[in-house]
Amino acid sequence: MNIINENNNQVSSFLVIDDDVSILQFFIDAFNEMNYVIDTVSDGKIGGQQALNNNYKMIFLDIKIQQVNGLDVLREIRRTNKKVKIIMISGYLTEDIIEEALSIGADGYLNKPLTARDIFAKAINYLDEPGLDNSHSN
């Protein structure tokens, strides 16, 4: 889904892939609070396909997810899309997992439990990078 702020002057899009419905609801509530709408998927395979079939600016991807490993989803996305910003999320991040995710192509990571502040800090940090095209065309 497109994300349009209340002034309708900036468009972006986000996808959250996590098998924990409470985490998905947390993202929905956090983005709604800022007048944004996001796509959420609770199945890793479906989420990977949705990521490949849409032009998202940023994806929040759980490492431990139903149906498929989040790192495998990351690999699949990176095979065809090098531009989308991907932030890995997990309550079980270790140095080894972080290093592997970054080497595959993750742009960053967030540890659970999450705060809305953490989420928006990552989104703003990566989407405001110089040279990143934040426009959206249909």
C-alpha positions in Angstrom: 0.0 0.0 0.0 1.1 3.5 -0.6 2.0 5.6 2.4 0.8 9.2 2.2 1.3 11.6 5.0 -1.6 13.8 6.0 -0.3 16.7 3.9 -0.3 14.4 0.8 3.1 15.7 -0.2 5.3 12.6 0.3 4.6 9.0 -0.7 6.5 6.0 0.4 5.8 2.3 1.0 6.6 -0.2 3.7 6.1 -3.9 4.2 6.4 -5.8 7.6 6.9 -9.5 7.5 6.5 -11.2 10.9 4.6 -14.2 12.1 3.7 -12.6 15.4 0.4 -10.9 15.0 1.0 -8.6 18.0 4.2 -7.3 16.3 2.2 -6.7 13.1 -0.4 -4.8 15.0 2.3 -2.8 16.8 3.7 -1.6 13.4 0.2 -0.8 12.2 -0.6 1.2 15.3 2.8 3.0 15.2 2.5 4.0 11.6 -1.2 4.9 12.0 -0.3 7.3 14.8 1.8 9.1 12.2 -1.0 8.9 9.6 0.7 6.2 7.5 -0.7 2.9 6.2 1.5 -0.2 5.7 1.3 -3.7 4.3 1.8 -6.6 6.8 2.2 -10.3 6.1 2.5 -13.1 8.7 3.8 -15.8 6.4 7.4 -15.7 5.2 6.8 -17.3 1.8 3.9 -15.0 1.0 5.9 -12.0 2.4 8.8 -12.8 0.2 6.6 -13.0 -2.9 4.9 -9.7 -1.9 8.2 -8.0 -1.5 9.3 -9.2 -5.0 6.0 -8.2 -6.6 5.8 -4.6 -5.2 7.9 -1.5 -5.2 8.5 -1.1 -1.5 10.9 1.5 -0.1 11.5 -0.3 3.1 10.9 -3.8 4.5 10.9 -4.8 8.1 11.7 -8.6 8.1 11.6 -11.0 11.1 14.5 -13.4 11.2 12.5 -16.3 12.7 9.3 -16.5 10.7 6.8 -19.3 9.8 7.3 -21.3 6.6 10.8 -20.0 5.8 13.9 -18.5 7.5 14.0 -14.7 7.3 17.6 -14.8 6.1 16.4 -16.9 3.2 13.7 -14.3 2.4 16.4 -11.6 2.6 18.5 -13.6 0.1 15.6 -14.0 -2.3 14.7 -10.3 -2.2 18.4 -9.3 -2.7 18.7 -11.5 -5.8 16.4 -9.2 -7.7 16.2 -5.9 -5.7 19.3 -4.2 -4.4 17.6 -0.9 -3.7 14.9 -1.6 -1.1 16.0 -0.9 2.4 15.6 -4.1 4.6 15.7 -3.9 8.4 15.9 -7.3 10.1 13.9 -7.6 13.4 14.2 -10.3 16.0 14.2 -11.0 19.7 17.0 -13.5 19.1 19.7 -11.4 17.4 23.3 -12.6 18.0 26.5 -11.2 16.6 26.7 -14.1 14.2 23.1 -13.6 12.9 23.7 -9.8 12.6 26.9 -10.3 10.6 25.2 -12.9 8.4 22.2 -10.6 7.7 24.4 -7.6 6.9 26.6 -9.7 4.6 23.6 -10.9 2.7 22.4 -7.4 2.3 20.3 -6.2 5.2 20.6 -2.5 5.8 20.2 -2.7 9.5 18.4 -4.5 12.4 16.2 -3.9 15.4 16.0 -5.9 18.5 12.6 -6.9 20.0 11.0 -5.6 22.0 10.5 -2.7 19.6 9.4 0.9 20.3 7.8 3.2 17.8 10.8 5.5 18.3 13.1 2.7 17.1 11.0 2.0 14.0 10.8 5.7 12.9 14.5 6.3 13.6 15.4 3.5 11.2 12.8 4.6 8.6 13.9 8.3 8.7 17.6 7.4 8.8 17.4 5.2 5.7 14.7 6.9 3.7 16.4 10.3 4.0 19.8 9.1 2.6 21.2 11.5 0.0 20.6 10.1 -3.5 17.7 7.9 -2.5 14.8 8.4 -4.8 11.8 8.8 -2.5 9.4 9.4 -5.2 6.7 6.9 -6.2 5.3 6.1 -9.5 2.3 3.9 -10.3 
